[in-house]
């Protein structure tokens, strides 16, 4: 399948999901080349995606599989020695790609900043195995030439199902919107060739629960962790993202600073209805979620309160001595854990009244909690820039080839919620109905790398029993 000449072309995007394509192709004639997502028993192929009618959200983009016979590439009308040669011909002649419809290519859409090149990534040390591949330490050469240490998730595409790759890319798509010191950073994805790489910030102290068990922190340091987590979750909520799995095991600590991580269950929107038969981590769920399988920002607030309990308990699992079946029943009946004796007095009402209120409407928002903790700790909040609306930069072809025009779409983001990649009015929060991946963790002891592919740095924890929402042990 490989066309070596294509790999260096900036309009080649590799394994780009369709969810991203519609965001990048905006004007009639915009095009890019990508590879198909793997289907069991079928080889992958190159696809030329073209904006044909930008007034039609459903059928406006045409996808043409590029045929490869012998040493030639073609779509329908002509054969060429390489795909770049085919692209250059159709750009210069302005001919339709097919005989039966007037579909022409005009403007190549370049790779975006989050689309990384394998040539800029160096893998130095394997750290562990994830659900879909290995996790390694390495370096990334940034566009400005600076080299940074990173964690790299690697996956061999032939071993993954289409839905698994879509899940990996969905999480990366969500994470690349985040830019906050208390949210783990995703540098981008290298999807142009094997293996697929997701490149993340490397955090030196590992997962929060493991850190709490090893470090001897005083109450002031623990309050700072609680505040940092509040800032991170507040930021996610400002982006209209539900985390849905706030827990100490899913946060990272580096240089004394906490970072929210593990976005495998995260969803865009303000409300999410989950399949009630799915397995979930009961110990962190709010009573209304246990009863209805409904998630909201206030269920994240409840889970944040549980995580504060973990912080002051030095990483102990919530509801010690109770089975998950007992937790499921007792929480719905109104039971709340007592906070450890070392918890500062001013933190008690925050957790007990503002996070664990039975009625979700009585809970504070994460913004209210963060501002309150700022007053308690006298800590200034981090400066976070809010980027402007998306825009496009037009790049003309090098001298000597005036027919080639390229467009690079630069992604910037506001807090306007999105649904499936399409912007929706801020006053109309989307609702999502769907399912989530299996969150069961395996018992393993390898540094501080997660067995879950969805994150790269939370430790392998002890095996956790899960329940579905009806309370049946899974």
N, C-alpha and C positions, 0 to 999 in steps of 0.2 A: 504493500500500500504506500510506502514512504515515497514522498517527492522531496528530495533533499533541498531543491531550489526553493520550495515553498516555505520551509521552516524559518528562513531569515526575513520573509516578507512581513511587514507590519500590519497588513490586513489579514494575516492568518492568526486566528484566535484559539486554535486547538479545540479542546473539549469545552466549548462554550454552551451552556444550557440555553434552551429556547427562552427561558424567563429573562435572560439578560439581552437576548437579541433584539426584542421589541423595544427595549430602552435605548439601544445603540443605533438602530436603523430608524431614522426619523423623516428623512426627505426622500421622495421618489428618486430612485436611482442609487441610493446608498446601498453598499454591499460589503460583505465580508466572507471569508472562507473559514470553515471550521471542520471538525470531525464529528461523526455521528456518535451518540452515546451507545455503549455496547449492548447488544441483545444476544442472549444465549444462543450459541450455534451459528451466529452470523458474523462475518468479518466487518470491521469498521470501515467507513468510507469517508471521503471528503465531500463536503456539501457547500455549495455557493448559495448564500442567503441574500436576497435582494428585496428592498422595499419597492413594492409594485404600486400600492395604493395606500397612502398614509391616512386616508379618511376611513379605512376599514380596519378596525382593531383586531378582528378575528382572522381575516384572510388577506390582509394587506401585504404580508411578507410571503414571498415565494421561496421555497427551498428546493434546489436542484442537486440531486446526487450526481457527482462527477464520475463518469464511467472510466474504468481503467482496463484496457484490453491490450495485452502485450506490453509495449513500451509507450503507448499512446493514451492521452486523456481527452475526454470529450463529454459534452452534455447532450447534444443532439445533432448539431449541424456539421461541425468540423472536428478534426482530431489534431492534437498538438503534442509536442515532445514533453511539455511540462505545464503545470497549472499556471505559473506566472506568465508563460507565453500565451496561454489562452486568455488570461485576463487582459494582457496588454493589447491583444488583437481586438477584443470586443470594445475596449475603451477607445482605441484609435479609430475604429470603423463605425462605432455607434450602432452596430447591428443588434437585432433582438437575439436573445439566447436561444429561442425556440422558433419553430415554424408556425406554431398555432396561436401565439400570443405575443404582443409587443412588450417584451420585458428586456430593458436594456440597463446596463450598469454605467454609472456616472462618477460616483464619489466613493472612494475606499475609506472605510472606517478603521482607524488605527487602533492598536491595542491601548487599553487604558492603563493608568499608573499601577493599578492593582494586578494587572496581568504581567507576571514576572517571567523572566527568561531563565531557563535551566543553567545557562552559562554564567549567571550572576550568583548562583547558589552553590555552596560547597558543603558537603556532608562530612563531618569530622568524627562523630562518635555515635554509635547506636545506644539509645537510652532504654528502649523497651519495645514491647509489642502492643499495638492497639487493636481494636476490633476489626479494622479494615486494612491494617498494614503496620509498618514499624514507625517508631518515633525516634528521631535522632537530633543530636545537637549539631550545629553548623554555623555558617556565616552567610550573610547576604550583602552583596555589593549594591549600595543604593545608587540612584540615578546621579547623585552629586559626587559619587566616588567614595563616599564613606562606607566602611565595612562594619557591620553590626553583628553581634552574636544573636542567634535565633534558634528556636525549636522548629523542627521540620517534620511534618506528618507526610509519609510517603505511602502511596498505594499503587499497586500494579493493576492496571485497568482490566486485564483479562481475568483477574480473580474477583472482580466486583460486579454486582448486578446493577442494572440501570438505575433502580431506585436508590441503591446505596450511594452511587455517584451523585445523584440529584440531591440527596441529603447532605453530603459533604459540601457540595457547591452552594446549597441553600444556606448552610451555616456560615460559610465563608462570605457569601453575599451580605448576610446580615451583619457580620462582624466588621466588614470593611467600612461600614457607616459610622463606626464608633471611633472617637478620638478624645479620650479622657484619661487622666493619670490613674484613676481607680477602676478602669476597665481594661482587661488585657487586650493588647493590640494585635491585629492581624495585618501583616504587611502585604499579603496578597496570595495569589495562586499561580503556580507554574503548570500550565495544562497543555503546552504545545507538543509535548512528547512524553514517553514513558520515563520514569513513573510520575503520576500526578503528585504534586507537592503543594501542601498548604503551609505557608511560612508564618510563624507566630513569634511574638515577643518571648524571649527567654527570661524566666523569673527565677532568681537564684535560690530562694528558700523553700520552694515547693508549695504544697497545699497548706491551707490554713489549719486544718485539723491536725495534721502531722506537726506543723510548726508549734501549735499550742501545746502539744504533748511533750515537745522537747525543750522549748524555751521557757524560762522562768520569768514571766511577764508580770509587772505590777499593774494595779487597777488603772493607772493613768494611761499606760501603754495599751491596755485592752479597750479603754474608752476611745482612744485614737483609731483603733481598728474598727470599732463600731461606727465611728463617724465616717471613716474612709469608705466603708461598705455602703453607708447611707448615701454618700455623694455618688458612688458608682451606680447604684440602683435608681436614684433620682434622675441621673443622666439618661439611663436607659428608658425610663418612663417618659422623659421629655421627648424622646425619639419615638414614642408610641410603640415600645417593645415590651412584652411581658417576658420575664426570665423563666418563671415557672419551676425553677429548681434551685432556689437560693438555699445554700447550706455551706457549712465550713469546708466540706470536702470539695466544693466547687468554686472556692476562692483561692487565690495565690498570694504569696507574700514575698516581696523582694525589697531589700534595703529598708525594711521596716514599714513598707507601704502595702496596703491590701489592694488586690485587683479582683474584680468580678470576672469569673471565667465560666466555662462549660455552657455553651449556648445551644446544645443539642435539642433541648425542649422549648427553646425560646420561639416566640411567634410575634409577628407584627400585628398590632391592633391593641385595643383596650379590653376586649372580652374574648375568651376562647372557651368553646364547649368541647370537651374531650369525650371520646368513646368511653363509656363507663365500664367496659369490660377490660380495658387496658390496665396493665400493672403499673403501679405508681409508688413512690417512696412515702408511705403513710405518715411517718414521724414528723414531716415538715409541712403537712397539709392543713389548711384552715378548715373549720367545721363545715362551712358552706360548700367547700370543694369536696369534702368527704360525702356530703349528702347529695350534691347535684352534679359533680364533675365539672363545675363551672369555675374558670379562672378569671381573675381580674387583677388590676394593680394592687388592690387591697389584699389579695391572697399572697402576693409577693411581700407585702408589709408583714403579714402574719409570719411567713417563713423567715423574714429578716429578724423578727423577735426570737424565733427559735435559734437562729444563728447567734444572736447576742447571748442567749443562754449557753450555747456551746463555747463561746469565747470566754465567758466568766467561769465555765466549768472545765477549762483547759482541754477542750477537744473531746469530752465525753459524749457518747452517743445520746441523743435526747430520750427522755422517758426511760431512764435506766431501770432494769428489773422488770420491765413490762414487755409483753409480746406486742407485735404490730396489731394483732387482732384486739388486744386489750386497749391499745392506744386509739384505734379506730372507734371503739365503742365509748371510751371514757371522754375523749375530746368532744364528741358530739353531745355528750351528757353535760359538758361544762367544766370538765377537769382542766386545770392549768398547773404546770410544773412550778414549784417554788424556785425562786432564783437563788443561786449560791450566796453564802454569807459575805463573800468578798465583793459582791456587786455594790457599787456606790449607791447611796440612798436615792440620789437624784435620777438614777437610771431605772429604778423600780416602776414608777408610774409610766415611764415611756414604754417599757415592754409590757407590763401587766394591763395597763388601761388603753394605751394608744396603739399597740400592736396586736394584742390578744383579745380585744373586745369581741364578744360573740357576734354582734351585728357589725358587718363590714363597714357600714356607713359611719359607725362610731370610731373607726380607726383613723388615725392621721394618714395623710399622704406621705410619701417618702420625702417630699420637699419640706413639709412641716417638721418631720422628724429631724432631717438634716439641719435645718435652721435652729431648731431647739438645742440639738447637741453642740452646735457651734457656740451658742451662748453659754452652755455648761462648761465646755472645754476651753473656750476663748481661743479656738483655732480658726484661722481664716480659711475660707474655701478656696480651692484651686481656681486659677484663671482658665476658663475654657472658652475658646473662640467658637462662634456660631457662623459657619460658612454661608455663603450666599446661594442663590438658586442655581441649578445646573446651567451650564453654558457650553458652547462649542467653539473650538478653535479650528480655523481652516488653514491647512498646510498645502501649498501648491507643490507640484512635483519638481524635482531637480531640473536645472536648465538642460534643455535638449529634449525634454519629453513633456511638452506643454499640454498634452491631452489628459495627463493623469493628475487628478485632484484628489487629495485625501482629507478626510475629516477625522479629527480626534475629539471624542466626547470626553470632557473632563467632568467627573462626577463630584458634585458637592451636594450637601444635604441640609435641609432644615428639619424642624420637628413635625412637618406635615406628615401624617401617617400614609403609608403605602399599602397597597393590596396587590399582591402578585406583580409588583414592579410598576404599577400604574399609580400616579398620584391621585389622591382623593381629597375632597375638601376637609379642612381641619375640624369643622364642626360636625362632621359625619363619621364618627369612629367606626371602622370596619369590624365585623364579627367573623370569626373563622370557625368552621366546623371541621374536625378532622381527627387524626390519630397521631400518636407519637411513637418513637422508637422504643424498643425494650430497654429499660434503664437498669436491668439487673447487672450488678458488678461481680467480677470474679475475684476470688482470693488469690493474690499474687504479691510478691514482695520484690519489686524492682525499682530502686531509687524512689522517685516521686512522680512517675509517669502514669497516667490513667490507663486503665484497660479499655475505657470508652474512647472511641475515635473522636467523639465530639469535643474533647479537650485534650491538651497535651501535657498538662503538668499536675493534675491532682493525683495523689498517691493511690496505689492499689489498696483499697480498704477491705475490711472483713466482709464476707458475703452477707448481703442484707436480704431478709425475707420481705417480699412485697405482697400487697393485697390489691385486688380490684376494688372498685367503689362499693360493691355489694358486701364487702367484708370477708370474702372467701379467700383463704390462704392460697397463694400461688406457688 
